[in-house]
Structures are given as C-alpha cells and as structure tokens.
Amino acid sequence: MHWQQRLQSQEKNQFVLLVEEGEFTQGFVYVIGKADAQWGALLHNLHVRPEMKVQGLGTKLMHKAGEWVQANFPQSGLHLWVFEANYPARRFYEQLGATK
C-alpha cells in the first residue's frame, strides 16, 4: 500500500520508472532529486524480481535513473544507502561505478 501510494503521487523532483509485463511489475526505480545538499539526488529504491536480475533489468533501470538526474539536476550527484552486509547489492552498485 505504501509503495502504491508513493508511485502514484509523483512530485516534480521525483523519478519513478516501472517495468511491467502482463500483470506483474518486473522492477522499478525511484529517485528523489535534490534530496541532500551535499550528496544530491537519492536513489531511494531499486527493486527487480529475482528472475529479471540475470537479464540486466537493474542495470537498465540504473542507467535511466542516471539519465534523469543528468537531465534534471545536471550539477547533482546520485547517492544511495546500502546495508554493509548486503554484499550482492554492494557488488552490483560497485560494478556500475559506485564508490564509498
């Protein structure tokens, strides 16, 4: 319910991209522009169904998020928070060029 409301009430400084196939959401990315004065835009959430991960959907969603940040907040960085113990997520973001 929370995400359903959030995804339907998009603000101008927010980017939401859903990938749907049939009746299922395969993945989505949610970014908030100018979320932090120092760090810039916030990658608030990136979710991909497990079977879609091997097809590169997460990478495609990240590229779309980056394009949106560049187009709308060109002086901004893009940051996110990942639990230190979440090694698969950390590896994914590091492969895309993320730094600490």
Contacts in CASP RR format, 6 or more apart in sequence:
PFRMAT RR
TARGET T0000
AUTHOR 0000-0000-0000
METHOD contacts of the structure
MODEL  1
MHWQQRLQSQEKNQFVLLVEEGEFTQGFVYVIGKADAQWGALLHNLHVRP
EMKVQGLGTKLMHKAGEWVQANFPQSGLHLWVFEANYPARRFYEQLGATK
6 30 0 8 1.000
7 16 0 8 1.000
7 18 0 8 1.000
7 28 0 8 1.000
7 30 0 8 1.000
10 16 0 8 1.000
13 32 0 8 1.000
13 33 0 8 1.000
13 34 0 8 1.000
13 72 0 8 1.000
14 30 0 8 1.000
14 31 0 8 1.000
14 32 0 8 1.000
14 33 0 8 1.000
15 29 0 8 1.000
15 30 0 8 1.000
15 31 0 8 1.000
15 33 0 8 1.000
15 65 0 8 1.000
15 68 0 8 1.000
15 69 0 8 1.000
15 72 0 8 1.000
16 28 0 8 1.000
16 29 0 8 1.000
16 30 0 8 1.000
16 31 0 8 1.000
17 28 0 8 1.000
17 29 0 8 1.000
17 61 0 8 1.000
17 64 0 8 1.000
17 65 0 8 1.000
18 25 0 8 1.000
18 27 0 8 1.000
18 28 0 8 1.000
19 25 0 8 1.000
19 26 0 8 1.000
19 27 0 8 1.000
19 28 0 8 1.000
19 52 0 8 1.000
19 57 0 8 1.000
19 61 0 8 1.000
20 26 0 8 1.000
24 49 0 8 1.000
25 49 0 8 1.000
26 48 0 8 1.000
26 49 0 8 1.000
26 52 0 8 1.000
26 57 0 8 1.000
27 47 0 8 1.000
27 48 0 8 1.000
27 49 0 8 1.000
27 52 0 8 1.000
27 57 0 8 1.000
27 58 0 8 1.000
27 61 0 8 1.000
28 45 0 8 1.000
28 46 0 8 1.000
28 47 0 8 1.000
28 61 0 8 1.000
29 43 0 8 1.000
29 45 0 8 1.000
29 46 0 8 1.000
29 58 0 8 1.000
29 61 0 8 1.000
29 62 0 8 1.000
29 64 0 8 1.000
29 65 0 8 1.000
30 43 0 8 1.000
30 44 0 8 1.000
30 45 0 8 1.000
30 46 0 8 1.000
31 41 0 8 1.000
31 42 0 8 1.000
31 43 0 8 1.000
31 44 0 8 1.000
31 65 0 8 1.000
31 66 0 8 1.000
31 68 0 8 1.000
31 69 0 8 1.000
31 78 0 8 1.000
32 41 0 8 1.000
32 42 0 8 1.000
32 44 0 8 1.000
33 40 0 8 1.000
33 41 0 8 1.000
33 42 0 8 1.000
33 69 0 8 1.000
33 72 0 8 1.000
33 73 0 8 1.000
33 76 0 8 1.000
34 40 0 8 1.000
34 41 0 8 1.000
34 73 0 8 1.000
34 76 0 8 1.000
35 41 0 8 1.000
35 42 0 8 1.000
35 44 0 8 1.000
35 79 0 8 1.000
36 42 0 8 1.000
36 79 0 8 1.000
39 77 0 8 1.000
39 79 0 8 1.000
40 73 0 8 1.000
40 76 0 8 1.000
40 77 0 8 1.000
40 78 0 8 1.000
40 79 0 8 1.000
41 69 0 8 1.000
41 73 0 8 1.000
41 76 0 8 1.000
41 77 0 8 1.000
41 78 0 8 1.000
41 79 0 8 1.000
42 78 0 8 1.000
42 79 0 8 1.000
42 80 0 8 1.000
43 62 0 8 1.000
43 65 0 8 1.000
43 78 0 8 1.000
43 79 0 8 1.000
43 80 0 8 1.000
44 80 0 8 1.000
46 58 0 8 1.000
46 61 0 8 1.000
46 62 0 8 1.000
46 65 0 8 1.000
46 80 0 8 1.000
48 57 0 8 1.000
48 58 0 8 1.000
48 61 0 8 1.000
49 57 0 8 1.000
52 58 0 8 1.000
58 92 0 8 1.000
59 96 0 8 1.000
62 96 0 8 1.000
65 78 0 8 1.000
66 78 0 8 1.000
69 76 0 8 1.000
69 77 0 8 1.000
69 78 0 8 1.000
80 93 0 8 1.000
80 98 0 8 1.000
82 89 0 8 1.000
82 90 0 8 1.000
82 93 0 8 1.000
83 89 0 8 1.000
84 90 0 8 1.000
END
